[in-house]
């Protein structure tokens, strides 16, 4: 018994987060012990219930709640009165069973949420909507049972398969070790292959450098074989002649030109500011001086005899021009050569730096490969986790849609039940249901008997209403015809009167038109006026009749509606 108490105290502390010891737990009162049992049941059910709400309940209510939960969990205590009194001999076995079979209890609690049927009274099941909903509810419970059984069968099959795989794997552990050793050897082989490839690349680079150096050596050897004292002296003499020509002819000419340019600039600097008019006058003077010089040269040529030295002068000038062009070309070539040599020097330095770069060694290469492997495994793990999360997300979306559909169906059923409850009278009970049904049937038959004469009377009134409407239509047609005839007669009389007035105005001899015509006209006018009065009276009478008929029609329509 003491060991059971220790087990109960340890499990209760773990489950409820308490700090009970054996002595304090044994000193708990009956109500406190019942409260602990109830809290354990609530915790196992994963319900969010305030402790203050549970403490305010009476021991009878607490015991009823505990018994209902234990009935769902298929546990029947030996003595129910002991449970109501809070007897430790009854409560301790219950706690021991609950805390030792927590997984089974949780499973039964989960299944009880879906498999325990709600009790509905028979008088409510008489309603077709309620009975249909209850049948649908029962069919859903049966479906849940079938699905749960299939799931259990599948889970058992999976566990059996896992056990078989474990047994097979245990027999092949040496193969697993061999596979691990093979994997390590393959990794080493891969590392060695990479190192070998790296060494081959280094060897190829060294071979290319060696070939380049050998070519340069051959070129130098050829140069040494071809170089003699005479060739060196010839090259040196050529260089000296070129440099002397440059120093004696080109450089003095360039210096003289630069000096003249400087003199011109200084002269321009010393002059005061020249206006545009002064510049134009100077240009005109320059043109005139140039023309005079040209004229003098032509005059000299015309007066002098044929100059025999002129062809030689022209040849000398041509040679000087050729020499000048060659020197300019030589200067450009030397400049481009120096530029290319500078670029070549830069590229040689860059190539030396590239060749002299530190090549990774074997250990660094292994570290790099290991880092790549870890990154690859991490990437694969993240990718698989992302795929699992996507699958879980799709499952959750589908579950949410199913739950939303079920929630909508539940709301519809709830609304139907609310309408049924609202329509039922307040004093409706199972005892007076038959008497109320008889009373309702009697009232319905009485209302029907009252409605029969009213319906026949309404039909007669509808017939009269149709007759009045037909009379109204005929009266409207007659009124329209009378109005049209009156308008035509009035128009004719007016036209005749106008014509008579026109004749009287044309014939000035006739001073008195005559009593006969006047009397005829007066009699015709009086007759038409009497007709008009009669028609107006008929019109007023028809309007009154129409108003009365419309009121009666409206009243009958109200009665019928």
PyMOL commands that set and color helices and strands:
alter all, ss='L'
color gray80, all
select helices_A, chain A and resi 2-16+22-26+30-45+51-55+59-72+80-85+88-100+102-115+122-125+128-171+173-226+229-270+276-303+310-355+362-423+433-506+515-560
alter helices_A, ss='H'
color red, helices_A
deselect
rebuild
show_as cartoon
